[in-house]
Amino acid sequence: MKNLRELILVSLFASITSVLSIFLVPLPFTPVPITLQIFGVTLSGAILGARLGFYSLSLYTLLGVVGLPVFAGGGSGLGALIGPTGGYIFGFTAGAYVIGLLTHFGYQKFPRGKISKYFIQLSAMAVGILVIYTFGTLQLMVVTGMNLTESITIGALPFLLPDLLKISAAAFVAVALRQGLIKAKLISSTGKI
């Protein structure tokens, strides 16, 4: 990391994701719970960009591996990464990276409101969710022995509507937060920190 501001922002967004992981709704038909982590993951990529979003979710993952209760429902440890839901944690890092790339591209390609900033943000987050689902359902399939259809049925489909609601709110927050950070001269208009 280049400076103290980057370190603080990376740590802040790892902390936000950690706090949001506490809120959990278990579902009886799947080992994958509904959580608010997606909100933190998508904001990390949208606000921090690809590189720092990746670092933030890597820090989040490292904190969980060393034993801090930052994973869904206060979970932690290496077992969480190699268990049926570990793919989602790996997907968080990749998803934040992709969201950061797409957000930066969208803001550079359409800088003056030709396309709504909200639409840019929502689209980037939707693609990021697909990345997270891909990692998650593939590991769910491998660890549990399910076929791909079963893994998608219990590891992605039940979460589409809740995650769409979360990213709809996260996109709104990201646009407003980005504007505030730009006015405060903490990031450039294209999102560079």
C-alpha positions in Angstrom: 0.0 0.0 0.0 1.2 3.4 -0.9 0.2 5.5 2.1 -1.5 5.7 5.5 -4.8 6.8 3.9 -5.0 3.6 1.9 -4.2 1.5 4.9 -6.9 3.1 6.9 -9.5 2.7 4.2 -8.6 -0.9 3.6 -8.9 -1.6 7.3 -12.1 0.3 7.6 -13.8 -1.6 4.9 -12.5 -4.9 6.2 -14.0 -3.9 9.5 -17.4 -3.0 8.0 -17.6 -6.4 6.3 -16.7 -8.1 9.6 -19.4 -6.3 11.5 -22.0 -7.0 8.8 -21.1 -10.7 9.0 -22.7 -11.0 12.4 -26.2 -10.6 11.0 -27.2 -14.0 9.8 -30.4 -15.8 8.8 -29.8 -19.6 8.5 -31.9 -21.4 6.0 -33.0 -25.0 6.8 -32.3 -26.4 3.3 -28.8 -25.1 2.7 -25.5 -24.7 4.6 -25.3 -21.1 3.1 -26.9 -18.5 5.3 -28.3 -15.1 4.4 -25.9 -12.4 5.7 -25.2 -8.7 5.2 -21.6 -9.3 4.2 -22.4 -8.7 0.5 -23.2 -5.1 1.4 -19.7 -4.6 2.8 -18.0 -6.5 0.0 -19.8 -4.6 -2.8 -19.1 -1.2 -1.1 -15.4 -2.2 -0.7 -15.0 -2.7 -4.4 -17.1 0.3 -5.4 -15.4 2.8 -3.1 -11.9 1.5 -2.9 -11.4 0.2 -6.4 -10.0 -3.1 -7.6 -6.7 -3.1 -5.9 -7.7 -1.7 -2.5 -11.0 -3.6 -2.5 -9.0 -6.8 -3.1 -6.7 -5.9 -0.2 -9.6 -5.1 2.1 -11.3 -8.4 1.5 -7.9 -10.2 1.7 -7.4 -8.6 5.1 -11.0 -9.6 6.2 -10.2 -13.2 5.1 -6.8 -13.2 7.0 -8.5 -11.9 10.1 -10.9 -14.8 10.0 -8.2 -17.4 9.3 -6.2 -16.3 12.3 -9.2 -16.8 14.6 -11.1 -13.5 14.8 -14.9 -14.1 14.6 -15.4 -12.2 11.3 -17.0 -14.8 9.1 -20.8 -15.4 8.9 -22.4 -15.6 12.3 -19.0 -15.1 14.1 -17.2 -18.0 12.5 -13.5 -18.1 12.1 -10.6 -20.4 11.3 -9.1 -22.2 8.3 -12.0 -24.7 8.5 -14.4 -22.0 7.4 -12.3 -21.5 4.2 -12.2 -25.2 3.3 -15.8 -26.0 4.3 -18.9 -25.9 2.1 -19.2 -22.1 2.3 -15.6 -21.2 2.0 -15.9 -20.5 -1.7 -18.0 -17.5 -1.0 -15.2 -16.0 1.2 -12.8 -16.5 -1.7 -15.4 -15.0 -4.0 -15.7 -11.9 -1.8 -12.1 -11.0 -2.7 -12.5 -11.7 -6.4 -15.9 -10.0 -6.4 -14.6 -6.8 -4.8 -11.8 -6.7 -7.4 -14.2 -7.1 -10.3 -16.6 -4.5 -8.9 -13.7 -2.1 -8.5 -12.6 -2.7 -12.1 -16.1 -2.3 -13.5 -16.8 0.8 -11.4 -13.6 2.5 -12.6 -14.3 1.6 -16.2 -17.9 2.8 -16.0 -16.9 6.2 -14.4 -14.2 6.7 -17.0 -16.3 5.6 -20.0 -19.4 7.7 -18.9 -18.0 10.6 -16.8 -20.7 13.2 -17.3 -23.9 11.4 -16.6 -24.6 9.8 -20.0 -25.4 6.8 -18.0 -26.6 7.1 -14.4 -23.9 6.6 -11.8 -26.4 4.5 -9.9 -26.7 2.2 -13.0 -22.9 1.9 -13.3 -22.6 1.0 -9.7 -25.6 -1.4 -9.7 -24.3 -3.2 -12.8 -20.8 -3.6 -11.4 -22.2 -5.0 -8.2 -24.4 -7.4 -10.1 -21.4 -8.8 -12.0 -19.5 -9.0 -8.7 -22.3 -11.0 -7.1 -22.1 -13.5 -10.0 -18.4 -13.8 -9.4 -19.1 -14.6 -5.7 -21.8 -17.1 -6.6 -19.4 -18.8 -9.0 -16.7 -19.3 -6.4 -19.3 -20.3 -3.7 -21.3 -22.8 -5.7 -18.2 -24.5 -7.1 -16.7 -25.1 -3.7 -20.1 -26.1 -2.3 -20.3 -28.6 -5.1 -16.8 -30.0 -4.5 -17.1 -30.2 -0.7 -20.6 -31.7 -0.5 -20.4 -33.9 -3.6 -23.5 -32.2 -5.2 -23.8 -31.8 -8.9 -23.7 -28.4 -10.4 -27.5 -28.0 -10.6 -28.0 -28.9 -7.0 -25.2 -26.6 -5.9 -26.7 -23.6 -7.8 -30.2 -24.5 -6.5 -29.2 -24.3 -2.9 -26.1 -22.1 -3.1 -27.2 -19.3 -5.4 -30.9 -19.2 -6.4 -32.3 -18.6 -2.8 -30.0 -15.6 -2.5 -30.8 -13.8 -5.7 -33.6 -11.6 -4.4 -32.0 -10.8 -1.0 -28.7 -10.0 -2.7 -30.5 -7.8 -5.3 -32.1 -5.8 -2.5 -28.7 -5.5 -0.8 -26.8 -4.3 -3.9 -29.7 -1.9 -4.7 -29.1 -0.2 -1.4 -25.3 -0.6 -1.6 -25.2 1.1 -5.0 -27.2 4.1 -3.7 -24.8 4.3 -0.7 -21.8 4.0 -2.9 -22.8 6.8 -5.3 -23.5 9.1 -2.3 -20.4 8.2 -0.5 -18.2 8.6 -3.6 -19.6 12.1 -4.1 -18.8 13.0 -0.6 -15.2 11.6 -0.9 -14.7 13.5 -4.1 -15.9 16.7 -2.5 -13.6 16.1 0.4 -10.8 15.5 -2.2 -10.1 12.0 -0.7 -10.6 10.4 -4.1 -10.6 11.6 -7.7 -13.7 11.8 -9.9 -12.7 8.4 -11.4 -12.3 6.9 -7.9 -8.5 6.9 -7.5 -7.5 7.2 -3.9 
